[in-house]
Amino acid sequence: REVEARHKAVRLCEQCIATAKRIDEVDLVEESAIVMWNLGRELACSAHRYRIHKAFQKCAEVLDEVQSLSLVQLRVHLHFEIACCEIAQDLLTKGRSELNRALAIDYTVPQNELSEAVQKQIGDDDPAPYVRKLDASINQQRHLLHWKLNLYEEPTDVADQVMLLLDQVQRQSASAGKLTFNLLTQGYAKLEAALEELTGERLQALTDTFEPPPRVITSEKPLQPFPHQAPAT
């Protein structure tokens, strides 16, 4: 019942936005968009995403048309959720376009408006991850779509190969247990092979013979920890 009530409320907000746009009431458009987001974000999941797709799309289009500056972060959120809806329907090109629109909006938060705790955490580091917090999720989805839409090139990085396998796993139904197991096994094998390749030389350099510390200390220098052993306390 709650899902149906939220769905009806989102549709009403969509009608309010369209009406407010016709009579040039930008404030009413923005207020209706905020109410729609608060009501519809609970439906932004795989089971109910289709219920809010058209409403969010209309809301984002109107906010872009009126060039709403007070709701730039909401516009980014809307474009990102619309992209997720498009990707869920296998409309990958449209999804990538929505992600590009989200990334093109300047929603940067001034650094002086961040909380004191966040400013201390930033220190001398790059503040970009904090003033544009959504970029990480957007770029992650764009990177995934880049390889899914690339028909003439296969990823050479093991992380990208495993990323595509995990994306296939997420799209499998509950009844496809054997296929899911095979995909996870392939991903694990790729990661294990890459780890062995990275650490192979270091592992070969290790020796199985234990060399005890000297009984008599003949140097004033402090004892150095043995390679690949924890330092003595």
WOQUI-V399962 format. One record per residue. N is the residue number from 1. NEAR is the number of other C-alpha atoms within 8 Angstrom. Layout:
BEGIN
[[N:NEAR] [N:NEAR]]
END
This chain:
BEGIN
[[1:4] [2:5] [3:7] [4:7] [5:8] [6:10] [7:11] [8:8] [9:10] [10:13] [11:9] [12:8] [13:12] [14:13] [15:8] [16:10] [17:14] [18:10] [19:8] [20:12] [21:11] [22:7] [23:6] [24:6] [25:9] [26:9] [27:6] [28:9] [29:14] [30:11] [31:8] [32:12] [33:11] [34:9] [35:9] [36:12] [37:8] [38:8] [39:10] [40:12] [41:7] [42:7] [43:11] [44:10] [45:7] [46:6] [47:6] [48:9] [49:11] [50:8] [51:8] [52:13] [53:10] [54:8] [55:10] [56:11] [57:11] [58:9] [59:12] [60:11] [61:8] [62:11] [63:12] [64:9] [65:7] [66:7] [67:6] [68:10] [69:5] [70:4] [71:8] [72:11] [73:7] [74:8] [75:12] [76:13] [77:9] [78:12] [79:14] [80:12] [81:10] [82:13] [83:14] [84:9] [85:12] [86:12] [87:11] [88:8] [89:6] [90:6] [91:9] [92:10] [93:7] [94:10] [95:14] [96:11] [97:9] [98:12] [99:14] [100:8] [101:10] [102:13] [103:10] [104:6] [105:8] [106:6] [107:8] [108:6] [109:8] [110:7] [111:8] [112:4] [113:6] [114:10] [115:6] [116:6] [117:6] [118:9] [119:10] [120:7] [121:6] [122:9] [123:6] [124:4] [125:5] [126:6] [127:8] [128:7] [129:9] [130:7] [131:11] [132:10] [133:8] [134:6] [135:9] [136:8] [137:7] [138:12] [139:8] [140:8] [141:9] [142:10] [143:8] [144:10] [145:10] [146:8] [147:10] [148:8] [149:8] [150:8] [151:6] [152:4] [153:5] [154:7] [155:8] [156:6] [157:6] [158:10] [159:7] [160:9] [161:11] [162:11] [163:9] [164:11] [165:12] [166:11] [167:8] [168:9] [169:10] [170:6] [171:6] [172:8] [173:5] [174:5] [175:4] [176:8] [177:7] [178:6] [179:7] [180:10] [181:8] [182:8] [183:12] [184:11] [185:8] [186:9] [187:12] [188:8] [189:8] [190:10] [191:11] [192:8] [193:8] [194:9] [195:9] [196:8] [197:8] [198:7] [199:8] [200:9] [201:8] [202:7] [203:7] [204:7] [205:6] [206:6] [207:6] [208:4] [209:4] [210:5] [211:4] [212:4] [213:4] [214:5] [215:4] [216:4] [217:6] [218:4] [219:5] [220:5] [221:4] [222:5] [223:4] [224:5] [225:8] [226:7] [227:4] [228:4] [229:6] [230:6] [231:7] [232:4] [233:2]]
END
